């Protein structure tokens, strides 16, 4: 069975601080379907600067009084599943 994926609808950017962004360095890498060895798409490759931004955003999300910290676990799960 072959499944065709509409790659124009795939999000290939990094998700940092509640938004999709390109990597700072602009580097990408190919994602390959292991069953067919076909390239599915190219996605943004996170580098050290991107990781630093993501870690800073995650720390800020859990500061006292932040909306994310005040959500219960079920609500956080629901938001993550929307991604």
C-alpha positions, 0 to 999 in steps of 0.5 A: 500500500502506497500513501501519498503525502501532500508535502505542501501542507507539512510544517517544516519550520522549528516551533519555538516560543509558540511560533513556527520559525526558520533556523537561525543558520537557515540549514535544512535536512531531508526527511526520508520515508524508511519504507520507500527511501523516498525524500518526504521533505526538507525540514529546518535544522536546529543549531545551537542558537535555536536550541538556546532560544527554545530553552529560554522560551521553555524556562519563561513559560514556567515562570511564576504567574505565566499562563502555561504554568497555570494550566493543568496537565490536561489542558497542556496536553490538549494544546500540545496535541493541536501541534 
